[in-house]
Amino acid sequence: MTDPVHEAPPDPRELVVRPIGFVRSPFADRHSAPRQPSLAKDTPAQIELLPQAELEHGLSDIEEWSHLWVLYWFHLNAHWKSKVEAPRSERRRGVFATRSPYRPNPIGLSAVKLERVEGRVLHVRGMDMIDGTPVLDLKPYVPYTDHVDANSGWLETTGSPKDPGPRFEVSFAGEARTQLEWLKAEAKLDLEEAVVRILSTGPVPHPYRRIKRDGAGYRLGLRDWRVRFELDGKHVRVVSIATGYKAKVLADPNATPNAETALEVHRAFAAAFERR
């Protein structure tokens, strides 16, 4: 059964929300972005405020804080769902019992580490937002009041660990390593960090993470690429990488890509690895 998709709830009152800036991160889409800030604690990113003097003045004294709350808008979500399939749940849950982005008002909240401020640009780590995300507000993270002794809700009854940090070792077979190096050299595309981040936290088939069974192994959909891997206990072995486009699309000179990588890269990759 598929849960219905809802339009934003009507409200006779008008609430005006304007972005104060935008996220600049290495995550191009929702599938490549980490599910929680802790999974990207070492990934640098920026929050670039709009070129307004008032906003830049509002950053005065913010460098005295080590961490910030970032309120932002899930701008790619046009609808919301009353029940969602959370990544670590065995069944659908009410949206308000999850951190899902499919909310009546698509507002997100993440804590990030502030490294430095340069003019109206904040350099941070621990960013789980995709590039271009509108930022609504910034607030200091205050440990004595923001850190509380809380439970983990339904996560405590699912059998999943409360801490979803790295639990699997990820390695790359010879062909996969060669393909990664080709993409880095020929297309300036580095997939390794994203592959390790996703698979090290649990390579279990789930629609949210675009992981599916593939014969005796598994396949991860990462943007417009397909990563095939095998699982042996707590060890994930990445076997190969393939383009996500069918041969007829690659052969069509009028085709346009549906992700950020140009089709010419996929055509060259297919010629180098998939048609030998």
C-alpha positions in Angstrom: 0.0 0.0 0.0 1.3 3.4 -0.9 0.7 6.3 1.4 -1.0 9.3 -0.2 0.9 12.4 -1.1 -0.6 15.6 0.3 -0.5 19.3 -0.8 0.7 21.9 1.7 -2.1 22.5 4.3 -4.2 25.6 3.6 -3.9 28.4 6.0 -5.7 31.8 5.8 -2.8 33.5 7.4 0.3 34.3 5.4 3.6 33.3 6.8 6.5 35.0 4.9 9.8 33.1 5.1 12.8 34.4 3.2 16.1 32.7 2.8 19.1 34.5 4.4 21.6 32.5 2.3 22.3 29.2 0.6 24.4 26.1 1.2 27.5 25.3 -0.8 28.2 21.7 -0.3 29.7 18.8 -2.3 26.4 16.9 -2.2 24.7 17.4 -5.6 21.4 15.6 -4.8 19.5 14.0 -2.0 20.9 10.5 -2.8 24.5 11.6 -2.3 23.9 13.6 0.8 24.4 11.9 4.2 21.3 11.0 6.2 22.6 12.8 9.4 25.2 15.5 10.0 27.4 13.1 12.0 28.0 11.1 8.9 29.6 14.1 7.2 31.5 15.4 10.2 34.8 15.7 8.2 33.2 17.1 5.0 33.8 20.9 4.5 31.0 23.0 3.3 29.9 26.7 3.3 26.9 28.7 4.2 26.9 31.8 2.0 24.6 34.6 3.2 23.0 37.0 0.7 24.9 40.1 -0.1 23.1 42.4 2.4 25.0 44.5 4.9 22.4 43.7 7.6 22.9 40.0 7.3 26.7 40.3 7.4 26.5 42.5 10.5 24.3 39.8 12.1 27.3 37.5 12.1 29.1 39.6 14.7 30.3 37.5 17.6 29.2 34.2 16.0 32.8 32.9 15.8 32.7 32.6 19.6 30.5 29.6 19.2 31.9 26.2 18.1 28.6 24.8 16.8 25.5 26.2 15.2 21.9 25.2 14.6 21.0 25.7 10.9 17.3 26.0 10.0 16.8 25.4 6.3 14.2 24.6 3.6 13.9 21.2 1.8 13.4 23.0 -1.5 13.2 19.9 -3.7 10.0 18.6 -1.9 6.8 19.9 -3.3 4.5 17.5 -1.3 4.4 15.9 2.1 3.5 12.4 3.3 1.7 11.5 6.5 3.6 8.2 6.7 7.1 7.6 5.5 9.5 4.7 5.2 12.5 5.8 7.3 15.9 4.4 6.5 16.3 2.5 9.7 12.7 1.4 10.2 11.1 -2.0 9.2 7.8 -0.3 8.5 6.3 3.1 7.6 6.1 5.6 10.5 4.2 8.8 11.0 6.2 11.7 9.5 6.2 13.5 12.9 7.9 10.5 14.4 10.8 10.7 11.9 13.3 13.2 10.5 12.0 12.7 7.0 12.1 15.8 4.7 8.6 15.1 3.4 6.9 17.4 5.9 3.8 19.7 5.8 6.3 22.6 6.1 9.6 21.3 4.7 11.8 22.8 7.4 15.1 21.1 8.3 17.3 21.4 11.4 20.9 20.4 11.7 23.8 21.1 14.0 27.1 21.9 12.3 30.6 22.7 13.5 31.7 26.3 12.7 35.3 26.6 11.7 35.6 30.2 10.6 33.8 33.1 9.1 35.1 35.1 6.1 32.9 38.1 5.4 29.4 36.7 4.8 30.6 33.1 4.3 30.6 30.6 7.1 32.9 27.6 6.7 31.4 24.6 8.5 31.7 20.8 8.8 29.0 18.2 9.5 26.8 19.5 6.7 24.1 17.1 5.6 22.4 19.5 3.1 22.6 19.4 -0.6 24.2 22.2 -2.6 21.8 25.1 -3.1 19.6 24.5 0.0 18.0 27.7 1.2 19.0 28.7 4.8 16.3 30.3 6.9 18.2 31.0 10.2 21.3 30.4 12.2 21.4 30.0 16.0 24.2 29.1 18.5 24.2 25.5 19.8 24.3 26.0 23.6 25.4 22.7 25.2 24.0 23.2 28.7 20.4 23.7 27.4 20.5 21.9 24.0 22.1 18.7 25.1 19.6 16.6 27.1 19.5 13.0 28.3 16.9 11.6 25.8 15.7 8.3 24.6 15.9 7.1 20.9 12.2 6.5 20.4 11.3 3.6 18.0 14.9 3.2 17.1 15.4 1.4 20.4 12.9 -1.3 19.4 14.0 -2.0 15.8 17.2 -3.8 16.5 19.2 -1.1 14.8 22.0 0.5 16.8 21.2 4.0 18.2 24.5 5.2 16.7 24.3 4.7 12.9 28.0 5.4 12.5 30.4 3.2 10.4 29.8 -0.5 11.1 31.0 -2.1 7.9 34.5 -2.2 6.3 34.5 -1.1 2.6 37.1 -2.2 0.1 37.4 -1.9 -3.7 38.3 -4.7 -6.1 40.8 -4.1 -8.8 38.3 -3.2 -11.5 36.3 -0.8 -9.2 39.5 0.9 -8.2 40.6 1.4 -11.8 37.1 2.8 -12.7 37.3 5.2 -9.7 40.7 6.5 -10.8 39.4 6.9 -14.4 36.5 9.0 -13.2 38.7 11.1 -11.1 41.3 11.7 -13.8 39.0 12.0 -16.8 35.9 13.6 -15.4 37.1 15.2 -12.1 34.5 13.1 -10.4 35.3 11.5 -7.1 32.7 8.9 -6.0 34.8 7.0 -3.5 34.0 9.1 -0.4 30.3 9.0 -1.1 30.4 5.2 -1.7 32.3 4.5 1.5 30.0 6.8 3.6 26.8 5.2 2.4 27.9 1.5 2.5 29.9 1.7 5.7 26.7 2.5 7.7 24.7 -0.4 6.4 24.5 -1.9 2.9 21.0 -3.2 3.4 18.5 -3.0 0.5 16.2 0.0 1.1 14.4 2.3 -1.4 15.5 5.4 0.5 19.2 4.5 -0.1 18.7 3.1 -3.6 20.2 -0.2 -2.7 18.8 -3.3 -4.5 19.6 -6.9 -4.9 21.6 -7.6 -8.1 22.0 -11.4 -8.7 24.2 -12.8 -5.9 25.3 -9.3 -4.9 23.8 -5.8 -4.5 23.7 -2.5 -6.4 23.8 1.0 -5.1 22.3 3.8 -7.2 24.5 6.9 -6.7 23.3 9.8 -8.8 23.6 8.6 -12.4 26.1 5.8 -11.6 25.5 2.2 -10.4 27.9 0.7 -7.9 27.9 -3.1 -7.6 29.1 -4.7 -4.4 29.2 -7.9 -2.4 28.6 -8.5 1.3 30.6 -10.9 3.5 29.7 -10.4 7.1 30.8 -6.9 8.1 32.9 -6.5 4.9 31.6 -4.8 1.8 33.6 -5.4 -1.4 32.8 -3.0 -4.2 33.2 -5.0 -7.4 32.5 -2.6 -10.3 30.9 0.7 -11.3 28.6 1.2 -14.3 26.8 4.1 -16.0 23.1 4.4 -15.0 22.1 5.1 -18.6 20.9 2.5 -21.1 22.9 1.9 -24.3 20.1 3.4 -26.5 20.3 6.7 -24.4 24.1 6.9 -24.8 23.7 6.3 -28.5 21.2 9.1 -28.9 23.0 12.4 -29.9 19.9 14.4 -28.8 19.6 12.8 -25.3 20.2 15.0 -22.3 21.4 13.9 -18.9 19.1 13.8 -15.9 21.9 14.4 -13.4 24.9 16.6 -13.2 27.4 14.5 -15.1 27.6 15.1 -18.8 26.5 12.3 -21.1 29.9 12.5 -22.8 31.5 11.2 -19.6 29.1 8.3 -19.5 29.8 7.5 -23.2 33.5 7.6 -22.7 33.2 5.5 -19.6 31.1 2.9 -21.4 33.6 2.8 -24.2 36.5 2.2 -21.8 34.9 -0.4 -19.5 31.6 -1.7 -20.6 32.1 -2.6 -24.3 35.4 -4.4 -24.0 
